[in-house]
Amino acid sequence: MKKMIRLLAAISIVIVFTNNLYSQCSNWGNNYPSGTFSTTSSSLTTVSTCVYGSEYSIYSVTSGQTYVWTTCGDTDFDTQLSLWNTAHTTNYAYNDNACGYQSTITWTATFTGTVHLLVSQYNCTSNSTCMTLSWACNSCGGGVPPTVQDCRGAIPLCFQTYSNPNSYTGQGNYYNEIPDYSGANSTDNCPNNCLLDGELNDVWYTFTVANSGTVSFTITPNSAGDDYDWAVYNITNYNCETILSNNSAVQTSCNFCGIAGATGPTGAVSQTCEYGDPAYCSPYNSVLNVTAGQIYVINVSNFSSTQSGYTITFGGTAQIVDNTGPYLEAITSAPACGQSTVTVRFNENIQCSTVQPADFNISGPGGPYTCTATSSTTCNSGGNYDRFYTLTVSPAFTAGGTYTIGLNANSVSDICNHPTGTQTVNFTVTGVTGTATVVQHVSCNGGNNGSASASGSGGTAPPCRSPSRARRRPGCTRTGRTG
């Protein structure tokens, strides 16, 4: 019913305030706090605990990095955030009511330079009331690890049922992982993202499909009057960041229906997306059809913002509750002759803290070989688990032939703490081969009028210049300074 009330309110606002409903603010006041802020941390850092409505602050950003600015956690006034260029002629992002009456902007920089962040009181007005403003670089890493309220810290399905006596509040350490559409809680955005409030008092779950089939689950609030929403994302070939940047590529099922009580993909209806208007929606979706090897995350959101808790129970014909150990699935690509790294893929996510160089043994032509280091993009950025790990090997692979990577028993563990057994995977390195042919013999012993041709393949090309700045080798292009 709450979403229907919002719909009627939204219609009234549209009629009366058409020009202001979704507009960015430009009520520029003082630059406060002064200076230019920069960060490489994914943890939220406080910019100031006393920013007034109409004050702006300056930030240094790097192209390709994703930044977040937020007033969530404070309640002093109803905020709006607007992100602009330094000339205040181009608006990059705007948000109102990402978390109640507070706002959050999540934005990926398309350039390296500076931007201005304007704080306004709704509706684009000024005031002299203190508001806390924080910011972070979500994609930079180096911050606090994710929690279960972050996609990268999602709870693994080690059990069929999870009971929570209390509900989750706010967001985790990585803000705005789901797109939000503030003020439009009864808009039909299906089949695209239907969680129009983005992340709202939410928690994440994750599972890897062991056997193909169907998946269902039911979220049952402890208080029958509570309204829970949810969405399911297939991130098998993607990552958590894709949910924000390309939601339609990963969303599998979504329900934002404004009917209180039990909800989930139970198969009660055939739809895979339900929007908020309770007069036209169902709290249930069709069951999920899943395939072995796929990886999913589920976001459960408490629209009612109560603390009564809920129970979520999983069912269906597919095997998704993790009750077996992991194994090495494949080599993502065989290294070339002369390289010293190889990337392995597990059949499921592996706890970052359990992966060590000593867990792997490598054999092949030119050995013995030793794994000297392991790395993972997700683990390096603060995540708890990943499926892909890169091994650094010594010495480099310089001989052609078949190599074997073995995983020691009871070494790495999946996210339900199941250890691995002993297994191996093979890969081939193509060595260097060469041929030579005499084209013309010399006419006399000791002569210099003969000729021959030679060719080779395999291996790794040498650098374009040697340390002694010798002539560039054929096929190399000039880079850097010219002339």
C-alpha positions as CSV (number, residue, x, y, z in Angstrom):
1,M,0.0,0.0,0.0
2,K,2.9,2.2,0.8
3,K,4.1,2.1,-2.9
4,M,0.6,3.0,-4.1
5,I,0.6,6.0,-1.7
6,R,3.9,7.0,-3.3
7,L,2.4,6.6,-6.7
8,L,-0.4,9.0,-5.9
9,A,2.0,11.4,-4.3
10,A,4.3,11.2,-7.3
11,I,1.4,12.0,-9.6
12,S,0.5,15.1,-7.6
13,I,4.1,16.3,-7.5
14,V,4.4,15.8,-11.2
15,I,1.4,18.0,-11.8
16,V,2.5,20.8,-9.5
17,F,6.3,20.7,-9.7
18,T,7.0,19.2,-13.2
19,N,10.2,21.3,-13.6
20,N,11.7,20.2,-10.3
21,L,11.0,16.5,-9.8
22,Y,14.1,15.0,-11.4
23,S,16.3,18.1,-12.0
24,Q,19.8,18.5,-10.7
25,C,20.4,21.5,-8.5
26,S,22.5,24.6,-9.2
27,N,22.0,26.8,-6.2
28,W,25.7,27.5,-5.8
29,G,26.9,28.9,-2.5
30,N,30.3,28.8,-0.8
31,N,33.1,26.4,-1.5
32,Y,33.2,24.4,1.8
33,P,35.2,22.7,2.9
34,S,38.0,24.3,0.9
35,G,40.8,22.5,-0.9
36,T,40.8,19.6,-3.4
37,F,40.0,16.2,-2.0
38,S,41.5,12.9,-3.4
39,T,41.2,9.3,-2.3
40,T,42.3,5.8,-3.3
41,S,40.3,4.0,-0.6
42,S,37.1,2.1,-1.1
43,S,36.2,2.9,2.5
44,L,34.0,5.9,3.1
45,T,35.9,9.0,4.3
46,T,34.2,11.9,6.0
47,V,34.6,15.1,4.0
48,S,32.9,17.3,6.6
49,T,30.4,16.9,9.4
50,C,29.0,20.4,8.8
51,V,28.1,21.1,5.2
52,Y,25.3,23.5,4.6
53,G,22.7,23.3,1.8
54,S,24.2,25.2,-1.3
55,E,27.8,24.5,-0.3
56,Y,30.1,22.6,-2.7
57,S,33.4,20.8,-2.5
58,I,36.1,20.0,-5.0
59,Y,37.4,16.5,-5.8
60,S,40.3,15.0,-7.9
61,V,39.1,12.0,-9.9
62,T,40.9,9.5,-12.2
63,S,39.5,8.2,-15.5
64,G,37.9,4.8,-15.1
65,Q,37.5,4.8,-11.4
66,T,34.1,4.7,-9.7
67,Y,33.4,7.2,-6.9
68,V,30.6,7.5,-4.4
69,W,29.4,10.6,-2.4
70,T,26.8,10.1,0.3
71,T,24.9,11.8,3.1
72,C,23.3,8.5,4.2
73,G,23.6,8.0,8.0
74,D,22.7,11.7,8.8
75,T,19.2,13.0,9.3
76,D,19.7,16.8,9.7
77,F,17.8,17.7,6.5
78,D,16.5,16.3,3.3
79,T,19.5,16.3,0.9
80,Q,20.0,16.4,-2.8
81,L,23.5,15.8,-4.4
82,S,24.5,17.2,-7.8
83,L,27.9,16.5,-9.5
84,W,29.2,19.1,-11.9
85,N,32.2,20.1,-14.0
86,T,34.3,23.0,-12.6
87,A,32.6,25.6,-14.8
88,H,29.1,24.4,-13.5
89,T,27.9,24.0,-17.1
90,T,27.8,20.2,-17.3
91,N,26.0,17.9,-14.8
92,Y,27.5,14.4,-14.5
93,A,25.2,12.9,-11.9
94,Y,22.3,13.7,-9.5
95,N,20.5,11.9,-6.7
96,D,17.7,12.5,-4.2
97,N,16.4,10.0,-1.6
98,A,18.8,7.1,-2.1
99,C,18.4,6.1,1.5
100,G,15.2,7.7,3.0
101,Y,15.6,11.4,2.7
102,Q,19.4,11.2,2.2
103,S,21.2,11.0,-1.1
104,T,24.1,9.0,-2.7
105,I,25.8,9.5,-6.1
106,T,27.8,6.7,-7.6
107,W,29.7,7.8,-10.7
108,T,32.5,6.4,-12.9
109,A,34.9,9.1,-14.1
110,T,35.3,9.4,-17.9
111,F,38.4,11.7,-17.5
112,T,41.2,12.6,-15.1
113,G,40.7,16.0,-13.5
114,T,38.5,17.7,-10.9
115,V,34.7,17.9,-10.3
116,H,32.4,19.9,-8.0
117,L,29.9,18.2,-5.6
118,L,27.0,20.4,-4.6
119,V,24.9,19.7,-1.5
120,S,21.3,21.1,-1.5
121,Q,18.3,20.9,0.7
122,Y,15.2,19.7,-1.1
123,N,14.0,21.3,-3.3
124,C,17.3,22.8,-4.5
125,T,17.4,25.3,-1.6
126,S,20.0,26.7,0.9
127,N,20.2,26.4,4.6
128,S,22.5,26.8,7.6
129,T,22.1,23.3,9.0
130,C,25.0,20.9,9.4
131,M,25.1,17.8,7.2
132,T,27.7,15.0,7.2
133,L,29.2,14.3,3.7
134,S,31.4,11.3,2.9
135,W,33.0,9.9,-0.2
136,A,35.0,6.9,-1.4
137,C,36.6,5.4,-4.5
138,N,34.6,2.1,-4.8
139,S,36.9,0.6,-7.5
140,C,40.2,1.6,-5.9
141,G,40.4,-1.1,-3.3
142,G,42.6,-0.7,-0.3
143,G,39.7,-0.1,2.0
144,V,37.8,-2.2,4.6
145,P,36.7,-5.6,3.3
146,P,33.1,-6.0,2.1
147,T,30.3,-7.1,4.5
148,V,27.3,-9.4,3.8
149,Q,25.5,-6.1,2.8
150,D,27.9,-5.9,-0.2
151,C,27.8,-8.0,-3.3
152,R,31.4,-9.0,-2.9
153,G,30.7,-10.2,0.6
154,A,27.5,-12.1,-0.2
155,I,26.5,-15.0,2.1
156,P,27.1,-18.4,0.5
157,L,24.3,-20.9,0.5
158,C,25.7,-23.5,2.9
159,F,22.2,-24.3,4.2
160,Q,18.6,-24.6,2.8
161,T,17.1,-22.0,5.2
162,Y,18.4,-18.8,6.8
163,S,16.5,-17.2,9.7
164,N,17.2,-13.6,10.7
165,P,15.5,-12.4,14.0
166,N,16.5,-8.8,13.0
167,S,16.5,-7.1,9.6
168,Y,19.4,-5.4,8.0
169,T,19.6,-1.6,7.9
170,G,21.4,0.7,5.5
171,Q,24.0,-0.5,3.1
172,G,27.4,-2.1,3.4
173,N,30.9,-0.6,2.8
174,Y,30.3,-0.4,-1.0
175,Y,27.4,2.0,-1.7
176,N,24.9,2.0,-4.5
177,E,25.7,-1.4,-6.1
178,I,22.2,-1.4,-7.7
179,P,20.7,1.5,-9.8
180,D,18.1,3.6,-8.1
181,Y,15.3,5.7,-9.5
182,S,14.4,8.1,-6.7
183,G,10.8,9.2,-6.5
184,A,9.5,6.7,-8.9
185,N,8.6,3.7,-6.7
186,S,5.5,2.8,-8.7
187,T,7.0,3.1,-12.2
188,D,7.0,0.0,-14.3
189,N,10.6,-0.4,-15.2
190,C,10.4,-4.1,-16.1
191,P,12.0,-6.0,-17.6
192,N,14.9,-3.8,-16.5
193,N,15.9,-3.2,-12.9
194,C,12.8,-3.1,-10.8
195,L,14.5,-2.3,-7.5
196,L,13.7,1.4,-8.0
197,D,15.1,2.3,-4.5
198,G,18.4,0.6,-5.3
199,E,20.0,-0.8,-2.2
200,L,17.6,-0.3,0.8
201,N,18.3,-2.1,4.1
202,D,19.6,-5.0,2.1
203,V,21.7,-8.1,2.3
204,W,23.3,-10.4,-0.4
205,Y,23.4,-14.2,-0.9
206,T,25.3,-16.2,-3.5
207,F,25.3,-19.7,-4.9
208,T,27.1,-21.8,-7.6
209,V,24.9,-24.3,-9.4
210,A,26.2,-27.8,-8.9
211,N,23.4,-29.6,-10.9
212,S,21.1,-28.0,-13.5
213,G,17.4,-27.6,-12.7
214,T,15.1,-25.1,-11.1
215,V,15.6,-22.8,-8.1
216,S,12.9,-21.3,-6.0
217,F,13.0,-19.4,-2.7
218,T,10.5,-17.8,-0.3
219,I,11.1,-14.8,1.9
220,T,8.8,-14.9,4.8
221,P,8.7,-11.7,7.1
222,N,8.4,-12.4,10.8
223,S,5.9,-9.6,10.8
224,A,3.1,-10.2,8.2
225,G,2.9,-6.4,7.5
226,D,6.5,-6.1,6.3
227,D,7.2,-5.5,2.6
228,Y,10.4,-7.2,1.2
229,D,11.8,-6.9,-2.3
230,W,14.5,-8.9,-4.1
231,A,16.4,-9.4,-7.3
232,V,18.5,-12.2,-8.7
233,Y,21.6,-11.7,-10.9
234,N,23.6,-14.1,-13.0
235,I,27.2,-13.0,-12.7
236,T,28.8,-16.1,-14.2
237,N,30.6,-14.1,-16.9
238,Y,30.5,-10.8,-15.1
239,N,31.2,-9.2,-11.7
240,C,29.4,-7.4,-9.0
241,E,30.1,-4.0,-10.6
242,T,28.1,-5.0,-13.7
243,I,24.9,-4.9,-11.7
244,L,25.2,-1.1,-11.6
245,S,26.9,-0.5,-15.0
246,N,24.9,-3.0,-17.1
247,N,22.0,-4.2,-15.0
248,S,20.0,-5.7,-17.9
249,A,22.9,-8.0,-18.8
250,V,22.8,-9.8,-15.4
251,Q,19.3,-9.5,-14.0
252,T,17.5,-12.8,-14.1
253,S,14.4,-12.1,-11.9
254,C,13.2,-9.1,-9.9
255,N,10.3,-8.3,-7.6
256,F,9.4,-4.8,-6.2
257,C,5.7,-5.5,-5.6
258,G,4.2,-3.4,-2.8
259,I,2.2,-6.3,-1.2
260,A,3.4,-7.2,2.3
261,G,4.0,-10.7,3.4
262,A,5.8,-13.7,1.7
263,T,7.5,-13.2,-1.6
264,G,9.9,-15.0,-4.0
265,P,10.2,-16.9,-7.3
266,T,7.9,-19.7,-6.3
267,G,6.3,-20.3,-9.7
268,A,3.0,-18.9,-8.7
269,V,3.1,-16.7,-11.8
270,S,5.0,-16.8,-15.0
271,Q,6.5,-13.3,-14.9
272,T,10.2,-12.7,-14.1
273,C,9.8,-9.0,-13.2
274,E,7.1,-7.4,-11.0
275,Y,7.0,-3.6,-10.3
276,G,5.6,-1.8,-7.3
277,D,1.9,-1.0,-7.8
278,P,0.0,-3.5,-5.6
279,A,-3.1,-3.1,-7.8
280,Y,-1.2,-4.7,-10.7
281,C,1.6,-6.8,-9.3
282,S,2.2,-10.2,-7.6
283,P,4.7,-10.8,-4.8
284,Y,5.7,-14.0,-6.6
285,N,7.7,-14.7,-9.8
286,S,8.3,-17.7,-11.9
287,V,11.0,-20.2,-10.7
288,L,14.6,-19.8,-12.0
289,N,16.0,-22.1,-14.6
290,V,19.7,-22.6,-13.9
291,T,22.6,-24.5,-15.4
292,A,25.5,-26.3,-13.7
293,G,28.5,-24.0,-13.2
294,Q,26.5,-20.7,-13.2
295,I,27.1,-18.2,-10.4
296,Y,24.3,-16.1,-9.0
297,V,23.8,-13.4,-6.4
298,I,20.5,-12.5,-4.7
299,N,19.7,-9.1,-3.1
300,V,17.1,-9.0,-0.4
301,S,15.8,-5.5,0.4
302,N,13.6,-4.4,3.4
303,F,11.3,-1.7,1.9
304,S,9.4,-1.4,5.2
305,S,12.6,-0.5,7.1
306,T,11.5,-2.4,10.2
307,Q,13.6,-4.6,12.5
308,S,11.3,-7.6,12.7
309,G,13.5,-10.0,10.7
310,Y,12.6,-12.7,8.1
311,T,13.3,-16.2,7.0
312,I,14.5,-17.2,3.5
313,T,14.1,-20.9,2.4
314,F,15.5,-22.3,-0.9
315,G,14.0,-25.1,-3.0
316,G,13.7,-26.4,-6.5
317,T,15.3,-29.3,-8.5
318,A,18.8,-27.8,-8.9
319,Q,21.6,-28.5,-6.5
320,I,22.6,-25.0,-5.2
321,V,23.4,-25.6,-1.5
322,D,27.1,-26.2,-1.3
323,N,27.9,-29.6,0.2
324,T,31.0,-30.6,-1.8
325,G,34.6,-29.4,-2.0
326,P,36.0,-27.3,-4.9
327,Y,38.2,-28.5,-7.7
328,L,40.5,-27.1,-10.4
329,E,38.3,-26.7,-13.5
330,A,40.6,-25.4,-16.3
331,I,43.5,-23.2,-17.3
332,T,42.0,-20.0,-18.8
333,S,44.7,-19.7,-21.4
334,A,48.0,-21.5,-21.8
335,P,51.1,-19.4,-21.3
336,A,53.5,-18.7,-24.3
337,C,57.0,-20.0,-24.2
338,G,59.0,-17.6,-22.1
339,Q,56.2,-16.5,-19.8
340,S,56.1,-17.1,-16.1
341,T,52.4,-16.8,-15.2
342,V,49.3,-19.0,-15.7
343,T,45.7,-18.4,-14.6
344,V,43.6,-21.2,-13.2
345,R,39.8,-21.4,-12.9
346,F,38.0,-23.2,-10.1
347,N,34.5,-24.7,-10.4
348,E,33.3,-22.3,-7.7
349,N,34.4,-19.4,-5.6
350,I,37.4,-20.0,-3.3
351,Q,38.2,-18.1,-0.1
352,C,41.0,-15.6,-0.8
353,S,42.6,-16.3,2.6
354,T,43.0,-20.0,1.9
355,V,45.0,-19.7,-1.4
356,Q,48.8,-19.9,-1.0
357,P,51.6,-20.6,-3.4
358,A,52.4,-23.9,-1.5
359,D,49.0,-25.2,-2.5
360,F,50.1,-25.8,-6.1
361,N,52.6,-28.1,-7.6
362,I,53.8,-27.7,-11.2
363,S,55.7,-30.2,-13.4
364,G,56.8,-30.3,-17.0
365,P,59.7,-30.1,-19.4
366,G,62.6,-28.0,-18.0
367,G,61.4,-28.4,-14.4
368,P,61.3,-28.6,-11.4
369,Y,58.9,-25.6,-11.1
370,T,57.8,-23.7,-8.1
371,C,54.7,-21.5,-7.6
372,T,56.1,-18.3,-5.9
373,A,53.0,-16.1,-5.7
374,T,49.2,-16.1,-6.2
375,S,47.0,-13.2,-7.0
376,S,43.3,-12.5,-7.7
377,T,41.7,-9.3,-9.0
378,T,38.8,-9.6,-6.6
379,C,41.0,-10.5,-3.6
380,N,43.4,-7.7,-4.3
381,S,40.5,-5.2,-4.2
382,G,39.3,-6.4,-0.8
383,G,36.9,-9.2,-1.8
384,N,36.5,-12.4,0.2
385,Y,36.5,-14.9,-2.6
386,D,37.2,-15.4,-6.3
387,R,37.1,-18.2,-8.9
388,F,40.1,-17.1,-10.9
389,Y,43.7,-17.0,-9.5
390,T,47.0,-16.2,-11.3
391,L,50.0,-18.2,-10.4
392,T,53.6,-16.8,-10.8
393,V,56.0,-19.7,-11.6
394,S,59.7,-20.0,-11.4
395,P,61.6,-20.6,-13.6
396,A,59.6,-19.4,-16.7
397,F,58.2,-21.9,-19.2
398,T,60.9,-22.0,-21.8
399,A,60.5,-25.5,-23.2
400,G,57.7,-26.8,-25.4
401,G,55.5,-29.6,-24.2
402,T,52.8,-30.7,-21.8
403,Y,52.7,-29.3,-18.2
404,T,50.7,-30.3,-15.2
405,I,49.3,-28.1,-12.4
406,G,48.3,-30.1,-9.3
407,L,46.3,-28.9,-6.3
408,N,47.3,-30.4,-2.9
409,A,44.7,-32.1,-0.9
410,N,43.0,-30.2,1.9
411,S,44.6,-26.9,0.8
412,V,42.2,-24.3,-0.5
413,S,38.6,-24.0,0.7
414,D,35.3,-22.9,-0.9
415,I,33.1,-20.3,0.8
416,C,31.3,-23.0,2.8
417,N,34.7,-24.2,4.2
418,H,34.8,-27.4,2.2
419,P,38.4,-28.3,1.4
420,T,39.6,-29.6,-2.0
421,G,40.8,-33.0,-2.9
422,T,43.9,-33.9,-5.0
423,Q,43.5,-33.2,-8.7
424,T,45.5,-31.9,-11.7
425,V,44.9,-30.1,-15.0
426,N,47.2,-30.1,-18.0
427,F,48.2,-27.4,-20.5
428,T,50.6,-27.2,-23.4
429,V,53.3,-24.7,-24.1
430,T,54.4,-24.4,-27.8
431,G,58.1,-24.3,-27.9
432,V,60.4,-22.5,-30.4
433,T,60.9,-24.4,-33.7
434,G,63.1,-23.4,-36.6
435,T,64.0,-24.4,-40.2
436,A,66.9,-23.5,-42.5
437,T,67.3,-24.1,-46.2
438,V,70.3,-23.5,-48.4
439,V,69.3,-21.3,-51.4
440,Q,72.6,-21.2,-53.2
441,H,75.9,-22.9,-52.4
442,V,79.2,-20.9,-52.5
443,S,81.0,-21.3,-55.8
444,C,84.3,-22.2,-54.1
445,N,85.5,-23.2,-50.6
446,G,85.9,-20.0,-48.6
447,G,83.7,-17.9,-50.9
448,N,81.0,-15.5,-49.8
449,N,78.5,-15.7,-52.6
450,G,76.2,-18.4,-51.0
451,S,72.8,-17.7,-49.4
452,A,70.3,-19.5,-47.1
453,S,66.9,-18.8,-45.6
454,A,65.7,-19.5,-42.0
455,S,62.5,-19.1,-40.1
456,G,61.2,-19.8,-36.6
457,S,58.0,-19.9,-34.6
458,G,56.9,-20.0,-31.0
459,G,58.4,-18.2,-28.0
460,T,58.0,-14.7,-26.8
461,A,59.1,-11.7,-28.8
462,P,62.1,-9.7,-27.4
463,P,61.5,-6.1,-26.3
464,C,61.5,-3.4,-29.0
465,R,64.7,-1.9,-27.5
466,S,67.4,-3.5,-25.5
467,P,68.7,-1.8,-22.4
468,S,71.6,-0.5,-24.4
469,R,69.1,1.4,-26.7
470,A,69.9,-0.7,-29.7
471,R,68.0,-0.3,-32.9
472,R,64.3,-1.3,-32.7
473,R,63.7,-4.8,-33.9
474,P,61.6,-5.3,-37.1
475,G,57.8,-5.0,-36.6
476,C,58.1,-2.6,-33.6
477,T,56.4,0.8,-33.7
478,R,57.8,4.0,-32.3
479,T,56.1,5.1,-29.0
480,G,56.6,8.1,-26.8
481,R,58.7,11.1,-28.0
482,T,59.2,11.5,-31.7
483,G,61.9,13.3,-33.7
